[in-house]
Amino acid sequence: MREKVESVLNKVRPMLQGDGGDVELVEITDTGVVKVRLTGACKGCPMSQMTLKNGIERILLKEIPEVKGVEAV
């Protein structure tokens, strides 16, 4: 599952990197929660929660049914 998640994250990375940020996969829990770390400009951005939920989480849930949610760490 880690490879699937990395593959999907690679699809959203160019958008994040275009704004000076990035996303790093930290962990996938046994319950299907993907834990990520937003880095660069995304780290302290006031819009980071929206990016996480409306961007990263939405795409992961759509493309990988085993994923139950996404959390920032």
mmCIF file of the N, C-alpha and C atoms, coordinates in Angstrom:
data_MODEL
# 
_entry.id   MODEL 
# 
loop_
_atom_site.group_PDB 
_atom_site.id 
_atom_site.type_symbol 
_atom_site.label_atom_id 
_atom_site.label_alt_id 
_atom_site.label_comp_id 
_atom_site.label_asym_id 
_atom_site.label_entity_id 
_atom_site.label_seq_id 
_atom_site.pdbx_PDB_ins_code 
_atom_site.Cartn_x 
_atom_site.Cartn_y 
_atom_site.Cartn_z 
_atom_site.occupancy 
_atom_site.B_iso_or_equiv 
_atom_site.pdbx_formal_charge 
_atom_site.auth_seq_id 
_atom_site.auth_comp_id 
_atom_site.auth_asym_id 
_atom_site.auth_atom_id 
_atom_site.pdbx_PDB_model_num 
ATOM 1   N N  . MET A 1 1  ? 0.833   -1.201 0.000  1.00 0.00 ? 1  MET A N  1 
ATOM 2   C CA . MET A 1 1  ? 0.000   0.000  0.000  1.00 0.00 ? 1  MET A CA 1 
ATOM 3   C C  . MET A 1 1  ? 0.869   1.252  0.000  1.00 0.00 ? 1  MET A C  1 
ATOM 4   N N  . ARG A 1 2  ? 2.035   1.165  0.617  1.00 0.00 ? 2  ARG A N  1 
ATOM 5   C CA . ARG A 1 2  ? 2.921   2.328  0.666  1.00 0.00 ? 2  ARG A CA 1 
ATOM 6   C C  . ARG A 1 2  ? 3.274   2.830  -0.736 1.00 0.00 ? 2  ARG A C  1 
ATOM 7   N N  . GLU A 1 3  ? 3.519   1.898  -1.653 1.00 0.00 ? 3  GLU A N  1 
ATOM 8   C CA . GLU A 1 3  ? 3.856   2.281  -3.029 1.00 0.00 ? 3  GLU A CA 1 
ATOM 9   C C  . GLU A 1 3  ? 2.689   2.990  -3.703 1.00 0.00 ? 3  GLU A C  1 
ATOM 10  N N  . LYS A 1 4  ? 1.461   2.513  -3.459 1.00 0.00 ? 4  LYS A N  1 
ATOM 11  C CA . LYS A 1 4  ? 0.278   3.158  -4.036 1.00 0.00 ? 4  LYS A CA 1 
ATOM 12  C C  . LYS A 1 4  ? 0.154   4.592  -3.524 1.00 0.00 ? 4  LYS A C  1 
ATOM 13  N N  . VAL A 1 5  ? 0.332   4.760  -2.214 1.00 0.00 ? 5  VAL A N  1 
ATOM 14  C CA . VAL A 1 5  ? 0.208   6.088  -1.604 1.00 0.00 ? 5  VAL A CA 1 
ATOM 15  C C  . VAL A 1 5  ? 1.284   7.020  -2.167 1.00 0.00 ? 5  VAL A C  1 
ATOM 16  N N  . GLU A 1 6  ? 2.522   6.540  -2.241 1.00 0.00 ? 6  GLU A N  1 
ATOM 17  C CA . GLU A 1 6  ? 3.613   7.361  -2.799 1.00 0.00 ? 6  GLU A CA 1 
ATOM 18  C C  . GLU A 1 6  ? 3.299   7.764  -4.236 1.00 0.00 ? 6  GLU A C  1 
ATOM 19  N N  . SER A 1 7  ? 2.733   6.842  -5.009 1.00 0.00 ? 7  SER A N  1 
ATOM 20  C CA . SER A 1 7  ? 2.389   7.122  -6.398 1.00 0.00 ? 7  SER A CA 1 
ATOM 21  C C  . SER A 1 7  ? 1.362   8.255  -6.497 1.00 0.00 ? 7  SER A C  1 
ATOM 22  N N  . VAL A 1 8  ? 0.350   8.218  -5.629 1.00 0.00 ? 8  VAL A N  1 
ATOM 23  C CA . VAL A 1 8  ? -0.667  9.275  -5.623 1.00 0.00 ? 8  VAL A CA 1 
ATOM 24  C C  . VAL A 1 8  ? -0.056  10.589 -5.135 1.00 0.00 ? 8  VAL A C  1 
ATOM 25  N N  . LEU A 1 9  ? 0.783   10.531 -4.107 1.00 0.00 ? 9  LEU A N  1 
ATOM 26  C CA . LEU A 1 9  ? 1.424   11.757 -3.619 1.00 0.00 ? 9  LEU A CA 1 
ATOM 27  C C  . LEU A 1 9  ? 2.284   12.388 -4.716 1.00 0.00 ? 9  LEU A C  1 
ATOM 28  N N  . ASN A 1 10 ? 2.897   11.561 -5.550 1.00 0.00 ? 10 ASN A N  1 
ATOM 29  C CA . ASN A 1 10 ? 3.706   12.087 -6.649 1.00 0.00 ? 10 ASN A CA 1 
ATOM 30  C C  . ASN A 1 10 ? 2.861   12.857 -7.657 1.00 0.00 ? 10 ASN A C  1 
ATOM 31  N N  . LYS A 1 11 ? 1.568   12.563 -7.717 1.00 0.00 ? 11 LYS A N  1 
ATOM 32  C CA . LYS A 1 11 ? 0.669   13.295 -8.618 1.00 0.00 ? 11 LYS A CA 1 
ATOM 33  C C  . LYS A 1 11 ? 0.377   14.697 -8.086 1.00 0.00 ? 11 LYS A C  1 
ATOM 34  N N  . VAL A 1 12 ? 0.320   14.851 -6.761 1.00 0.00 ? 12 VAL A N  1 
ATOM 35  C CA . VAL A 1 12 ? -0.003  16.169 -6.192 1.00 0.00 ? 12 VAL A CA 1 
ATOM 36  C C  . VAL A 1 12 ? 1.247   17.005 -5.910 1.00 0.00 ? 12 VAL A C  1 
ATOM 37  N N  . ARG A 1 13 ? 2.394   16.360 -5.861 1.00 0.00 ? 13 ARG A N  1 
ATOM 38  C CA . ARG A 1 13 ? 3.641   17.081 -5.547 1.00 0.00 ? 13 ARG A CA 1 
ATOM 39  C C  . ARG A 1 13 ? 3.909   18.285 -6.448 1.00 0.00 ? 13 ARG A C  1 
ATOM 40  N N  . PRO A 1 14 ? 3.758   18.161 -7.772 1.00 0.00 ? 14 PRO A N  1 
ATOM 41  C CA . PRO A 1 14 ? 4.062   19.328 -8.619 1.00 0.00 ? 14 PRO A CA 1 
ATOM 42  C C  . PRO A 1 14 ? 3.258   20.575 -8.251 1.00 0.00 ? 14 PRO A C  1 
ATOM 43  N N  . MET A 1 15 ? 1.999   20.374 -7.860 1.00 0.00 ? 15 MET A N  1 
ATOM 44  C CA . MET A 1 15 ? 1.163   21.503 -7.433 1.00 0.00 ? 15 MET A CA 1 
ATOM 45  C C  . MET A 1 15 ? 1.735   22.146 -6.168 1.00 0.00 ? 15 MET A C  1 
ATOM 46  N N  . LEU A 1 16 ? 2.121   21.307 -5.212 1.00 0.00 ? 16 LEU A N  1 
ATOM 47  C CA . LEU A 1 16 ? 2.680   21.818 -3.963 1.00 0.00 ? 16 LEU A CA 1 
ATOM 48  C C  . LEU A 1 16 ? 4.038   22.474 -4.195 1.00 0.00 ? 16 LEU A C  1 
ATOM 49  N N  . GLN A 1 17 ? 4.866   21.838 -4.994 1.00 0.00 ? 17 GLN A N  1 
ATOM 50  C CA . GLN A 1 17 ? 6.205   22.365 -5.261 1.00 0.00 ? 17 GLN A CA 1 
ATOM 51  C C  . GLN A 1 17 ? 6.140   23.677 -6.032 1.00 0.00 ? 17 GLN A C  1 
ATOM 52  N N  . GLY A 1 18 ? 5.098   23.848 -6.831 1.00 0.00 ? 18 GLY A N  1 
ATOM 53  C CA . GLY A 1 18 ? 4.911   25.100 -7.560 1.00 0.00 ? 18 GLY A CA 1 
ATOM 54  C C  . GLY A 1 18 ? 4.715   26.283 -6.624 1.00 0.00 ? 18 GLY A C  1 
ATOM 55  N N  . ASP A 1 19 ? 4.224   25.998 -5.420 1.00 0.00 ? 19 ASP A N  1 
ATOM 56  C CA . ASP A 1 19 ? 4.023   27.035 -4.406 1.00 0.00 ? 19 ASP A CA 1 
ATOM 57  C C  . ASP A 1 19 ? 5.124   27.026 -3.350 1.00 0.00 ? 19 ASP A C  1 
ATOM 58  N N  . GLY A 1 20 ? 6.184   26.243 -3.592 1.00 0.00 ? 20 GLY A N  1 
ATOM 59  C CA . GLY A 1 20 ? 7.319   26.226 -2.671 1.00 0.00 ? 20 GLY A CA 1 
ATOM 60  C C  . GLY A 1 20 ? 7.198   25.232 -1.532 1.00 0.00 ? 20 GLY A C  1 
ATOM 61  N N  . GLY A 1 21 ? 6.270   24.287 -1.649 1.00 0.00 ? 21 GLY A N  1 
ATOM 62  C CA . GLY A 1 21 ? 6.077   23.306 -0.580 1.00 0.00 ? 21 GLY A CA 1 
ATOM 63  C C  . GLY A 1 21 ? 6.269   21.893 -1.076 1.00 0.00 ? 21 GLY A C  1 
ATOM 64  N N  . ASP A 1 22 ? 5.946   20.945 -0.210 1.00 0.00 ? 22 ASP A N  1 
ATOM 65  C CA . ASP A 1 22 ? 6.030   19.530 -0.568 1.00 0.00 ? 22 ASP A CA 1 
ATOM 66  C C  . ASP A 1 22 ? 5.286   18.723 0.489  1.00 0.00 ? 22 ASP A C  1 
ATOM 67  N N  . VAL A 1 23 ? 5.156   17.424 0.232  1.00 0.00 ? 23 VAL A N  1 
ATOM 68  C CA . VAL A 1 23 ? 4.510   16.518 1.177  1.00 0.00 ? 23 VAL A CA 1 
ATOM 69  C C  . VAL A 1 23 ? 5.386   15.280 1.312  1.00 0.00 ? 23 VAL A C  1 
ATOM 70  N N  . GLU A 1 24 ? 5.468   14.782 2.541  1.00 0.00 ? 24 GLU A N  1 
ATOM 71  C CA . GLU A 1 24 ? 6.304   13.618 2.837  1.00 0.00 ? 24 GLU A CA 1 
ATOM 72  C C  . GLU A 1 24 ? 5.447   12.576 3.547  1.00 0.00 ? 24 GLU A C  1 
ATOM 73  N N  . LEU A 1 25 ? 5.483   11.340 3.078  1.00 0.00 ? 25 LEU A N  1 
ATOM 74  C CA . LEU A 1 25 ? 4.751   10.260 3.720  1.00 0.00 ? 25 LEU A CA 1 
ATOM 75  C C  . LEU A 1 25 ? 5.498   9.842  4.981  1.00 0.00 ? 25 LEU A C  1 
ATOM 76  N N  . VAL A 1 26 ? 4.808   9.872  6.117  1.00 0.00 ? 26 VAL A N  1 
ATOM 77  C CA . VAL A 1 26 ? 5.424   9.511  7.392  1.00 0.00 ? 26 VAL A CA 1 
ATOM 78  C C  . VAL A 1 26 ? 5.057   8.074  7.775  1.00 0.00 ? 26 VAL A C  1 
ATOM 79  N N  . GLU A 1 27 ? 3.771   7.747  7.676  1.00 0.00 ? 27 GLU A N  1 
ATOM 80  C CA . GLU A 1 27 ? 3.306   6.445  8.168  1.00 0.00 ? 27 GLU A CA 1 
ATOM 81  C C  . GLU A 1 27 ? 1.937   6.129  7.599  1.00 0.00 ? 27 GLU A C  1 
ATOM 82  N N  . ILE A 1 28 ? 1.654   4.845  7.486  1.00 0.00 ? 28 ILE A N  1 
ATOM 83  C CA . ILE A 1 28 ? 0.305   4.375  7.181  1.00 0.00 ? 28 ILE A CA 1 
ATOM 84  C C  . ILE A 1 28 ? -0.072  3.449  8.331  1.00 0.00 ? 28 ILE A C  1 
ATOM 85  N N  . THR A 1 29 ? -1.127  3.818  9.049  1.00 0.00 ? 29 THR A N  1 
ATOM 86  C CA . THR A 1 29 ? -1.519  3.022  10.220 1.00 0.00 ? 29 THR A CA 1 
ATOM 87  C C  . THR A 1 29 ? -2.247  1.740  9.792  1.00 0.00 ? 29 THR A C  1 
ATOM 88  N N  . ASP A 1 30 ? -2.405  0.829  10.727 1.00 0.00 ? 30 ASP A N  1 
ATOM 89  C CA . ASP A 1 30 ? -3.128  -0.419 10.469 1.00 0.00 ? 30 ASP A CA 1 
ATOM 90  C C  . ASP A 1 30 ? -4.596  -0.166 10.144 1.00 0.00 ? 30 ASP A C  1 
ATOM 91  N N  . THR A 1 31 ? -5.105  0.989  10.553 1.00 0.00 ? 31 THR A N  1 
ATOM 92  C CA . THR A 1 31 ? -6.511  1.319  10.305 1.00 0.00 ? 31 THR A CA 1 
ATOM 93  C C  . THR A 1 31 ? -6.708  2.083  8.993  1.00 0.00 ? 31 THR A C  1 
ATOM 94  N N  . GLY A 1 32 ? -5.633  2.280  8.227  1.00 0.00 ? 32 GLY A N  1 
ATOM 95  C CA . GLY A 1 32 ? -5.750  2.932  6.924  1.00 0.00 ? 32 GLY A CA 1 
ATOM 96  C C  . GLY A 1 32 ? -5.612  4.440  6.942  1.00 0.00 ? 32 GLY A C  1 
ATOM 97  N N  . VAL A 1 33 ? -5.109  4.990  8.030  1.00 0.00 ? 33 VAL A N  1 
ATOM 98  C CA . VAL A 1 33 ? -4.889  6.439  8.105  1.00 0.00 ? 33 VAL A CA 1 
ATOM 99  C C  . VAL A 1 33 ? -3.478  6.740  7.615  1.00 0.00 ? 33 VAL A C  1 
ATOM 100 N N  . VAL A 1 34 ? -3.399  7.633  6.629  1.00 0.00 ? 34 VAL A N  1 
ATOM 101 C CA . VAL A 1 34 ? -2.117  8.039  6.068  1.00 0.00 ? 34 VAL A CA 1 
ATOM 102 C C  . VAL A 1 34 ? -1.650  9.285  6.807  1.00 0.00 ? 34 VAL A C  1 
ATOM 103 N N  . LYS A 1 35 ? -0.456  9.224  7.369  1.00 0.00 ? 35 LYS A N  1 
ATOM 104 C CA . LYS A 1 35 ? 0.099   10.370 8.087  1.00 0.00 ? 35 LYS A CA 1 
ATOM 105 C C  . LYS A 1 35 ? 1.182   10.996 7.216  1.00 0.00 ? 35 LYS A C  1 
ATOM 106 N N  . VAL A 1 36 ? 1.029   12.294 6.972  1.00 0.00 ? 36 VAL A N  1 
ATOM 107 C CA . VAL A 1 36 ? 1.961   13.009 6.108  1.00 0.00 ? 36 VAL A CA 1 
ATOM 108 C C  . VAL A 1 36 ? 2.510   14.235 6.829  1.00 0.00 ? 36 VAL A C  1 
ATOM 109 N N  . ARG A 1 37 ? 3.640   14.716 6.338  1.00 0.00 ? 37 ARG A N  1 
ATOM 110 C CA . ARG A 1 37 ? 4.235   15.946 6.847  1.00 0.00 ? 37 ARG A CA 1 
ATOM 111 C C  . ARG A 1 37 ? 4.307   16.926 5.687  1.00 0.00 ? 37 ARG A C  1 
ATOM 112 N N  . LEU A 1 38 ? 3.680   18.078 5.860  1.00 0.00 ? 38 LEU A N  1 
ATOM 113 C CA . LEU A 1 38 ? 3.790   19.136 4.865  1.00 0.00 ? 38 LEU A CA 1 
ATOM 114 C C  . LEU A 1 38 ? 5.071   19.901 5.147  1.00 0.00 ? 38 LEU A C  1 
ATOM 115 N N  . THR A 1 39 ? 5.844   20.176 4.105  1.00 0.00 ? 39 THR A N  1 
ATOM 116 C CA . THR A 1 39 ? 7.137   20.834 4.280  1.00 0.00 ? 39 THR A CA 1 
ATOM 117 C C  . THR A 1 39 ? 7.231   22.072 3.411  1.00 0.00 ? 39 THR A C  1 
ATOM 118 N N  . GLY A 1 40 ? 8.304   22.810 3.591  1.00 0.00 ? 40 GLY A N  1 
ATOM 119 C CA . GLY A 1 40 ? 8.527   24.025 2.808  1.00 0.00 ? 40 GLY A CA 1 
ATOM 120 C C  . GLY A 1 40 ? 7.467   25.067 3.114  1.00 0.00 ? 40 GLY A C  1 
ATOM 121 N N  . ALA A 1 41 ? 7.007   25.739 2.078  1.00 0.00 ? 41 ALA A N  1 
ATOM 122 C CA . ALA A 1 41 ? 6.013   26.799 2.243  1.00 0.00 ? 41 ALA A CA 1 
ATOM 123 C C  . ALA A 1 41 ? 4.689   26.258 2.790  1.00 0.00 ? 41 ALA A C  1 
ATOM 124 N N  . CYS A 1 42 ? 4.414   24.985 2.565  1.00 0.00 ? 42 CYS A N  1 
ATOM 125 C CA . CYS A 1 42 ? 3.156   24.383 3.049  1.00 0.00 ? 42 CYS A CA 1 
ATOM 126 C C  . CYS A 1 42 ? 3.149   24.230 4.567  1.00 0.00 ? 42 CYS A C  1 
ATOM 127 N N  . LYS A 1 43 ? 4.329   24.134 5.153  1.00 0.00 ? 43 LYS A N  1 
ATOM 128 C CA . LYS A 1 43 ? 4.442   23.849 6.588  1.00 0.00 ? 43 LYS A CA 1 
ATOM 129 C C  . LYS A 1 43 ? 3.697   24.860 7.455  1.00 0.00 ? 43 LYS A C  1 
ATOM 130 N N  . GLY A 1 44 ? 3.864   26.124 7.200  1.00 0.00 ? 44 GLY A N  1 
ATOM 131 C CA . GLY A 1 44 ? 3.229   27.129 8.041  1.00 0.00 ? 44 GLY A CA 1 
ATOM 132 C C  . GLY A 1 44 ? 2.107   27.880 7.355  1.00 0.00 ? 44 GLY A C  1 
ATOM 133 N N  . CYS A 1 45 ? 1.708   27.427 6.198  1.00 0.00 ? 45 CYS A N  1 
ATOM 134 C CA . CYS A 1 45 ? 0.686   28.131 5.417  1.00 0.00 ? 45 CYS A CA 1 
ATOM 135 C C  . CYS A 1 45 ? -0.686  28.012 6.080  1.00 0.00 ? 45 CYS A C  1 
ATOM 136 N N  . PRO A 1 46 ? -1.426  29.128 6.169  1.00 0.00 ? 46 PRO A N  1 
ATOM 137 C CA . PRO A 1 46 ? -2.756  29.075 6.763  1.00 0.00 ? 46 PRO A CA 1 
ATOM 138 C C  . PRO A 1 46 ? -3.728  28.196 5.955  1.00 0.00 ? 46 PRO A C  1 
ATOM 139 N N  . MET A 1 47 ? -3.415  27.951 4.695  1.00 0.00 ? 47 MET A N  1 
ATOM 140 C CA . MET A 1 47 ? -4.281  27.136 3.838  1.00 0.00 ? 47 MET A CA 1 
ATOM 141 C C  . MET A 1 47 ? -3.885  25.654 3.868  1.00 0.00 ? 47 MET A C  1 
ATOM 142 N N  . SER A 1 48 ? -2.906  25.285 4.688  1.00 0.00 ? 48 SER A N  1 
ATOM 143 C CA . SER A 1 48 ? -2.394  23.909 4.660  1.00 0.00 ? 48 SER A CA 1 
ATOM 144 C C  . SER A 1 48 ? -3.463  22.874 5.026  1.00 0.00 ? 48 SER A C  1 
ATOM 145 N N  . GLN A 1 49 ? -4.365  23.184 5.952  1.00 0.00 ? 49 GLN A N  1 
ATOM 146 C CA . GLN A 1 49 ? -5.426  22.235 6.311  1.00 0.00 ? 49 GLN A CA 1 
ATOM 147 C C  . GLN A 1 49 ? -6.353  21.996 5.124  1.00 0.00 ? 49 GLN A C  1 
ATOM 148 N N  . MET A 1 50 ? -6.647  23.060 4.392  1.00 0.00 ? 50 MET A N  1 
ATOM 149 C CA . MET A 1 50 ? -7.501  22.927 3.217  1.00 0.00 ? 50 MET A CA 1 
ATOM 150 C C  . MET A 1 50 ? -6.786  22.110 2.136  1.00 0.00 ? 50 MET A C  1 
ATOM 151 N N  . THR A 1 51 ? -5.497  22.364 1.957  1.00 0.00 ? 51 THR A N  1 
ATOM 152 C CA . THR A 1 51 ? -4.704  21.595 0.990  1.00 0.00 ? 51 THR A CA 1 
ATOM 153 C C  . THR A 1 51 ? -4.716  20.124 1.382  1.00 0.00 ? 51 THR A C  1 
ATOM 154 N N  . LEU A 1 52 ? -4.563  19.867 2.665  1.00 0.00 ? 52 LEU A N  1 
ATOM 155 C CA . LEU A 1 52 ? -4.525  18.493 3.163  1.00 0.00 ? 52 LEU A CA 1 
ATOM 156 C C  . LEU A 1 52 ? -5.855  17.781 2.921  1.00 0.00 ? 52 LEU A C  1 
ATOM 157 N N  . LYS A 1 53 ? -6.953  18.402 3.304  1.00 0.00 ? 53 LYS A N  1 
ATOM 158 C CA . LYS A 1 53 ? -8.272  17.751 3.228  1.00 0.00 ? 53 LYS A CA 1 
ATOM 159 C C  . LYS A 1 53 ? -8.858  17.781 1.809  1.00 0.00 ? 53 LYS A C  1 
ATOM 160 N N  . ASN A 1 54 ? -8.870  18.929 1.177  1.00 0.00 ? 54 ASN A N  1 
ATOM 161 C CA . ASN A 1 54 ? -9.513  19.062 -0.137 1.00 0.00 ? 54 ASN A CA 1 
ATOM 162 C C  . ASN A 1 54 ? -8.627  18.610 -1.284 1.00 0.00 ? 54 ASN A C  1 
ATOM 163 N N  . GLY A 1 55 ? -7.341  18.521 -1.056 1.00 0.00 ? 55 GLY A N  1 
ATOM 164 C CA . GLY A 1 55 ? -6.431  18.097 -2.111 1.00 0.00 ? 55 GLY A CA 1 
ATOM 165 C C  . GLY A 1 55 ? -5.932  16.694 -1.878 1.00 0.00 ? 55 GLY A C  1 
ATOM 166 N N  . ILE A 1 56 ? -4.998  16.567 -0.960 1.00 0.00 ? 56 ILE A N  1 
ATOM 167 C CA . ILE A 1 56 ? -4.306  15.300 -0.729 1.00 0.00 ? 56 ILE A CA 1 
ATOM 168 C C  . ILE A 1 56 ? -5.274  14.196 -0.282 1.00 0.00 ? 56 ILE A C  1 
ATOM 169 N N  . GLU A 1 57 ? -6.077  14.457 0.740  1.00 0.00 ? 57 GLU A N  1 
ATOM 170 C CA . GLU A 1 57 ? -6.983  13.419 1.253  1.00 0.00 ? 57 GLU A CA 1 
ATOM 171 C C  . GLU A 1 57 ? -8.017  13.020 0.212  1.00 0.00 ? 57 GLU A C  1 
ATOM 172 N N  . ARG A 1 58 ? -8.599  13.986 -0.459 1.00 0.00 ? 58 ARG A N  1 
ATOM 173 C CA . ARG A 1 58 ? -9.644  13.692 -1.454 1.00 0.00 ? 58 ARG A CA 1 
ATOM 174 C C  . ARG A 1 58 ? -9.113  12.759 -2.543 1.00 0.00 ? 58 ARG A C  1 
ATOM 175 N N  . ILE A 1 59 ? -7.921  13.037 -3.037 1.00 0.00 ? 59 ILE A N  1 
ATOM 176 C CA . ILE A 1 59 ? -7.331  12.228 -4.107 1.00 0.00 ? 59 ILE A CA 1 
ATOM 177 C C  . ILE A 1 59 ? -6.967  10.828 -3.596 1.00 0.00 ? 59 ILE A C  1 
ATOM 178 N N  . LEU A 1 60 ? -6.372  10.754 -2.401 1.00 0.00 ? 60 LEU A N  1 
ATOM 179 C CA . LEU A 1 60 ? -6.016  9.445  -1.844 1.00 0.00 ? 60 LEU A CA 1 
ATOM 180 C C  . LEU A 1 60 ? -7.251  8.578  -1.611 1.00 0.00 ? 60 LEU A C  1 
ATOM 181 N N  . LEU A 1 61 ? -8.309  9.151  -1.055 1.00 0.00 ? 61 LEU A N  1 
ATOM 182 C CA . LEU A 1 61 ? -9.536  8.389  -0.803 1.00 0.00 ? 61 LEU A CA 1 
ATOM 183 C C  . LEU A 1 61 ? -10.160 7.899  -2.102 1.00 0.00 ? 61 LEU A C  1 
ATOM 184 N N  . LYS A 1 62 ? -10.094 8.722  -3.127 1.00 0.00 ? 62 LYS A N  1 
ATOM 185 C CA . LYS A 1 62 ? -10.673 8.371  -4.426 1.00 0.00 ? 62 LYS A CA 1 
ATOM 186 C C  . LYS A 1 62 ? -9.892  7.243  -5.102 1.00 0.00 ? 62 LYS A C  1 
ATOM 187 N N  . GLU A 1 63 ? -8.569  7.320  -5.039 1.00 0.00 ? 63 GLU A N  1 
ATOM 188 C CA . GLU A 1 63 ? -7.743  6.383  -5.792 1.00 0.00 ? 63 GLU A CA 1 
ATOM 189 C C  . GLU A 1 63 ? -7.366  5.113  -5.029 1.00 0.00 ? 63 GLU A C  1 
ATOM 190 N N  . ILE A 1 64 ? -7.412  5.157  -3.689 1.00 0.00 ? 64 ILE A N  1 
ATOM 191 C CA . ILE A 1 64 ? -7.025  3.986  -2.895 1.00 0.00 ? 64 ILE A CA 1 
ATOM 192 C C  . ILE A 1 64 ? -8.114  3.723  -1.849 1.00 0.00 ? 64 ILE A C  1 
ATOM 193 N N  . PRO A 1 65 ? -9.021  2.797  -2.140 1.00 0.00 ? 65 PRO A N  1 
ATOM 194 C CA . PRO A 1 65 ? -10.143 2.527  -1.232 1.00 0.00 ? 65 PRO A CA 1 
ATOM 195 C C  . PRO A 1 65 ? -9.737  2.130  0.190  1.00 0.00 ? 65 PRO A C  1 
ATOM 196 N N  . GLU A 1 66 ? -8.542  1.557  0.331  1.00 0.00 ? 66 GLU A N  1 
ATOM 197 C CA . GLU A 1 66 ? -8.087  1.128  1.669  1.00 0.00 ? 66 GLU A CA 1 
ATOM 198 C C  . GLU A 1 66 ? -7.768  2.307  2.593  1.00 0.00 ? 66 GLU A C  1 
ATOM 199 N N  . VAL A 1 67 ? -7.528  3.472  2.005  1.00 0.00 ? 67 VAL A N  1 
ATOM 200 C CA . VAL A 1 67 ? -7.213  4.667  2.804  1.00 0.00 ? 67 VAL A CA 1 
ATOM 201 C C  . VAL A 1 67 ? -8.514  5.171  3.438  1.00 0.00 ? 67 VAL A C  1 
ATOM 202 N N  . LYS A 1 68 ? -8.469  5.376  4.754  1.00 0.00 ? 68 LYS A N  1 
ATOM 203 C CA . LYS A 1 68 ? -9.641  5.830  5.489  1.00 0.00 ? 68 LYS A CA 1 
ATOM 204 C C  . LYS A 1 68 ? -9.576  7.305  5.869  1.00 0.00 ? 68 LYS A C  1 
ATOM 205 N N  . GLY A 1 69 ? -8.380  7.902  5.801  1.00 0.00 ? 69 GLY A N  1 
ATOM 206 C CA . GLY A 1 69 ? -8.233  9.307  6.150  1.00 0.00 ? 69 GLY A CA 1 
ATOM 207 C C  . GLY A 1 69 ? -6.773  9.723  6.049  1.00 0.00 ? 69 GLY A C  1 
ATOM 208 N N  . VAL A 1 70 ? -6.559  11.026 6.152  1.00 0.00 ? 70 VAL A N  1 
ATOM 209 C CA . VAL A 1 70 ? -5.209  11.590 6.083  1.00 0.00 ? 70 VAL A CA 1 
ATOM 210 C C  . VAL A 1 70 ? -5.051  12.569 7.230  1.00 0.00 ? 70 VAL A C  1 
ATOM 211 N N  . GLU A 1 71 ? -3.904  12.494 7.903  1.00 0.00 ? 71 GLU A N  1 
ATOM 212 C CA . GLU A 1 71 ? -3.602  13.413 9.001  1.00 0.00 ? 71 GLU A CA 1 
ATOM 213 C C  . GLU A 1 71 ? -2.220  14.016 8.789  1.00 0.00 ? 71 GLU A C  1 
ATOM 214 N N  . ALA A 1 72 ? -2.089  15.268 9.191  1.00 0.00 ? 72 ALA A N  1 
ATOM 215 C CA . ALA A 1 72 ? -0.771  15.923 9.175  1.00 0.00 ? 72 ALA A CA 1 
ATOM 216 C C  . ALA A 1 72 ? -0.100  15.672 10.522 1.00 0.00 ? 72 ALA A C  1 
ATOM 217 N N  . VAL A 1 73 ? 1.208   15.455 10.496 1.00 0.00 ? 73 VAL A N  1 
ATOM 218 C CA . VAL A 1 73 ? 1.962   15.272 11.735 1.00 0.00 ? 73 VAL A CA 1 
ATOM 219 C C  . VAL A 1 73 ? 3.066   16.299 11.812 1.00 0.00 ? 73 VAL A C  1 
# 
